[in-house]
Amino acid sequence: MNQAPTFSIQHQVQLRFLSPNDIPNIKKLCAECFPIEYPDTWYNDITASSRFYALAATFNMNIIAMIVAEIKSRTKCNKEDADIMSSQYPANVQVAYILSLGVHTEFRKHGIASLLLDNLLSHVTSPENQNCKAVYLHVLTTNTVAIRQVFLLSHLHGKIC
C-alpha cells in the first residue's frame, strides 16, 4: 500500500465479494481497524457463507476496506437489538446487522466507507429484500468518527438510526 491515495480515489476503487483467498488480507485489515481479535472461524464464515454480505473495496487489486453484514429475522437478534424495531413490525421482519466496516488508515476520508454502506443499502432495499426494514450496527462510544458517519448517512437516506 505504498501508493498515496488521491482525492479522486473513489473512482479507482472496485467492489467485489470476499472469498476465502482474502483471509490473510482481511486479518491484517481487521487487526488495524478493530479493537478485538476475531477467531479463524469468523473469517472462514464471512468469506465462504452466503449468509453474509461481505464486500471488499479494492485499490490496485489490494483490499483497502470491507463491510460485512448479515440479513436476518428480528427473532434471531439479541433481545436488546430486536427491541430497536418498532412494535408495529411483525416478529419475522428482516433486519441487516453490520458486523464490520473498516477502511485502511491510508484510505480514510475518501468516501470509501460511504461507498460500501451505500452498496449495502442498495442491496437491502432491492425487491428481493423488501422485508428488510432496518439496518443497524454497534459502534464504540469513543468512535466519534463512525458515529458522525452513520448519523450523516442516515440523514442522506432520509432515516434516523
Secondary structure, 3 states (H helix, E strand, C coil): CCCCCCCCHHHHCEEEECCHHHHHHHHHHHHHHCCCCCCHHHHHHHHHCCCEEEEEEEECCEEEEEEEEEEEEHHHCCHHHHCCCCCCCCCCCEEEEEEEEEECHHHCCCCHHHHHHHHHHHHHCCHHHCCEEEEEECCCCCCHHHHHHHHHHHHHCCCCC
